[in-house]
Amino acid sequence: MLPFVYFIQFCICWELLPTLHPFFRLHSCEKQNMKMKSSKSPSLLGILTTIITILHLIEPVCCALSFCRNVCGGINVNYPFSIDDGCGAPQYRKMLNCSGDLFFLTPSGSYKVQSIDYEKQTMVVYDPSMSTCSTLQPHHDFIMTEIQSVVMPPTADTIFILLNCSIDSPVLNHYRSLCFNFSGHSCDELYNSCTSFRLFHPLSPNGTVTTGYSSCCYTNYNTVKLMSMNILDCSHYTTAYNTDELEGVGPLDWSYGIKLSYMVPNAGCDRCQRTGGTCGFDTETEIPNCACEGSSNSTRECAGGITTDGASKRTQREFYHMLILVMGAFCYLMSS
């Protein structure tokens, strides 16, 4: 706290002044006489304590920096996303958590963020509890909040594969239309290729693998959004993304995970960033604002269009002016 150092230097000089000039020696003697006459006069230690307390209260208000972390687990976290509350866009509030790695939070669990493409406005997440071609996990649902389903739905090239579905499953009977042909890939191919899924392949009475029985379903997010795994009567699921590129590619080489698409709210963030600010919002009202370095003011831009350095210098000047006023008050108390 550099201004505080200046203040201490000022206090030391003030106490040394009586040794430098007769006027100050006389003034010092008068002060001592006044202190002896009144035991209720404030002590130097008490005044210093008060001033230090005031400075500590003042500085965070006028010189605090906006604290919005922009990296977690090697992934850049930029607008509209955020790790810290009050940063980013309010629509995406508390959707991400940084605990070593970056995670996307939903009612059904925490999904590790693999990548964020800010140009294409997509985010790829991975469910550690999801079955893959090499790992079989217990029964699990994928659930998003209503807001998440609107502002961050899975992309059209993300498929949900329902596995080991009962012969009475709705998607194999009345809702057969919810299943679609995925680039020519069949359930037999999936069960034969993946070690973890082979136990789902139906067997004939003599123990040989049968063909032509579709006990899986390639579908989209809306199916699992409307019906749980219990209703679907399928024991497991997995997901793959970039499915437009998987024609002729075996299940072992699929990209397993969920790719989400998002929209960037038009809240004047570009204007805020151009002037050196960080886009955020009021945590109580969720009204968007612009957090500027060196200032706690919430505006649409920093310092009326001045860059961050300019805003910081202006705030420092304001702080020094306030410091001078405080020191003036200190001088008045010492001389009274």
N, C-alpha and C positions, 0 to 999 in steps of 0.2 A: 504494500500500500504506500506508494511513493508520496502522495500528498501528506500522509500522516507523518512520514519522516521529516518533511519540511516543517510541519507543525511543531514537532519535538525540537527541531533546531531553533525555531522561533522562540519557544519557551525557554531554552537554555540561554539564548542571547538576551532575552528580556531579564532573566535573573542576573546576568553578568553586567548589564548596563550600569548599575550603581558604581561599579569599579572603573568605569570608563570616563565618566564626566561628573563634575560637582552637582550639576542640576539633578542628575538621576540619583546621586547619593542623598541629596536633600529630600528628593521625592520619596526615596526608599525609607528614610527616617520618619517622614510624615506617615507613611503607610504603616510602619511598625507601631507608631504611637496610636494610630487609629485601631490597630488590631488589639492593642493592650486595653483600650477603652471598652471594647465590645467583644466579649467572648463568643457572640453569636455570628461574627463575621465569617464568611466562608473561607476555609483553609485552601492553600494552594493545591494540596492533594485532592481535596474534594472537587475543586474546580476542574483540575486535570481529568479526574475520573469522569466528570460530567461531559467535558468536551470530547474525550475519547469515545464515550458511549454515543454521543450525537454523531460523530464522524462515522462510526461503524453502522449506524442506522441510515445515514445519508448516502454513503457510497453505494450500497447495493441498489438503491433506488435510481441513482442517476448514472451509475457507471457499470451496472451488471450486464453481462453478455448473455444473449439468448442461447440456451443450451438445447440444441437439437442434434443428437448424434446421427451421423449420416453413413456409418459403416458398421456392419455386424457380421462376424463370421466370414469376412472377405467379400461380402456383398454390399454394394452401395444402396443406401436407403434414401431415396429422394422423394420429393413431392410427386404424387399425393400421399405416399406412405410415410410412416414415422415410427420411431421406437418410443419416443418420449411423448407423454400426453401434452396436448396443446400445440404440437407440431404437425405438419402435413395438413391434409384435408379432413374435416370432421366426419365425412362419410366413411373414412377408413380408420376411424379412431379405435385404438386398442385391438386391432386385428393382427398386429405383429408383436412378437416378443423376442427379445435378445437375451439368451441365456447360453452364452458361448457361441452357439449357432443361431441363425435367424429362423423363427418358426411362425407359421400362419395358424392362428387360433380359430377353431370352430367349436360348436357344441359337442362334436364327436371326438375331439382330440386336438393334438398339436401336430402340424405337418411341416416337416423341414423344407425350407425354401431352397431350391437348388439354383435358381437363377431368376433375375428380373430383366426383361428387355424393355427399356423405357421408350425405345423407338417404335416397336411393334405393340407396346402396351400389353404385355403378357407376363405372367409369373408362373413358373413351374414349381410345384410342390410335390413332396413325396411322403407317403404315409408309411411310417415304420411298422405299422400293424397290418399292412396290406399284403396279400399273397402275391408272389411273383412266380416267374417260370422256375426259379430255383429255390424258393422258400414258401412254405405253406403256413399261413397264419390262421388263428382261430376266427370264428365268426365275427364280422365287423361291419358296421354301417358307416356311410359317409354322409354327414349332416351339416348343412350350412344354415346360418340364420337367414331370415327373409331379406334383410339388407344385403348380406353377402351374395345371396342368389341373384340380386338385382344388379349390384355394382361390380361383382366379380364372378360371373358365371363361368363354368368350364367352357372351353372353346369347342367349336363344332368338330375339330379334328382330335378331340379327346373322346375315347370310347370306354364304356364300362362293360366289363365282361363278367357275366353272372355264371358261376361255376357250380357243378354238381346239383343242378336243379331237379326237383322231383318231377315225375311224370305228370303230376297233378298241378304243377306250377302254372300260375296265371299266364306267364309269358310264353308258355308252351301250348296254351289252349286258347281261351277267349281273347287274350291280349297278345296273340302271336305277332301281330303287326308291329309291336314295340321292338321286336328283334329284326335286325337287318343283315344283309350280306356285307361282310367286312373284307373288301378287296380280295374276295375269293378264298378267304381263310375259313376253315371248317372247325368244328369242335374236335373231330378226330385228329386233325393236325395239331391242335393245341394240346390234347391229352397225350399224344404220342411223342411230341417234341419236348415237353416240359417234365422234368423229373418229379417235381412236386405235384403235378396234376395227373400223373398216370394212374393213381389209385381211383380216380373218378371215372376211368374208362370202363364202360359196361363190359361184362364178360358173359359168354355163352355158357350153357350148362356144362359143356366139356372143358371149360376153363380158358378157352381161346377168346381173343379180343373180337368183339363184334363191330360192325360198321353201320353207318346210316342212322344211328340214334343220336339225336340232337339234345343232349342234356346240358347244353350251355346256351347262352344268349348274348349276342353282341348288341348293345343298346347305348343310349345316351344318358346324360345326367338327369333329364326330366323323369326317367323311369324310377331311378333310385331316390329322387326327390319326393315323388308322390307315394312310393311304396317302400316299406322297410324290407330287409332281407327275410324277415319272418313271413311277411305277406307274400313276397316273391317266391318263397319256398326254395331258396337256393342257399347252400351252406357257405359259399365263399364268393369273393369277387376280386377282380384285379382291374387295373386301368392302364391304358397306353395312350400316348399322345403323338402328334405328328403322323397321324394315321394315313394321311395323303401320300406319305413317302414309304409306306410299308407294303405296297403291293409286291408280291414275290419275295418278301423278306420273312424268314422264319421267326417264330415266337422267341427264340433265344436271343435274337438281335433287336427286339422291339425296345422302344424307350418307355419304360414303366414309370408312371407318375400321372399327375393331373396338371394340365395347363389351363390357367385361368386368364380371362381377358378382363381388362379394367378400363374405365373411362377417367379422364382427367377433368375435374370440375373447372369450369370457366369462372374463376373467382379473382382474376387480376393478379395471379401469381407471377406471371412473366414480368409485369411492371415492378413488383416487389423485388424480384431477383435481380433485375437489371440495375437497381439502385443499391445492391449489396445486402438486401434483407433476406430473411428466411420466412417462408410462408407457414402460417399457423392459424390458430383460432382460439377464441376465448373459451376456456374450459367450462364455464358456467352457461354461457349463451350459445356456444358453438358458432358464433359469428366469425367469419374469416378475418384475419388481420395480418400485418406484416411486422415480424419481430426484427428490430434493427440492432446491430451491434453497438454497444455503448449507450443504449437507451432502452427504457422500459415502455416507451410510448407505443401504442398499437395503432398504426396507420396503414394506409394502402401502399405507401412507399417510404423509403428512408430519407430523412432530412430534405423533403421536398424535391427529390430528384438528385441530391448530392450522393456521391459514392459513399461506401462504408467508411473510408478513411476520413472523409469530410465530416460525416456524422459523428465519428468518434472524437475528432478534434474539437468539434463544437461542444460536445458533451463534456469533454475535459475542461474547456474554458468555463462552462457553467459550474462545474464542480469547484474549480479554483476560486471563482467569484464567491461561491457559498462559503468556502474555507476562509477567505479573507473576512467575510462578515462574522463568522464564528470567532476568529481571532480578535476582531475588533471588540466583540462582546466580552471576550476574555480580558482584554486590556482595560476595558471600562470597569469590570468587576475588581480587578487588581488595584486599580487606582482609587476606587471608592471606599 
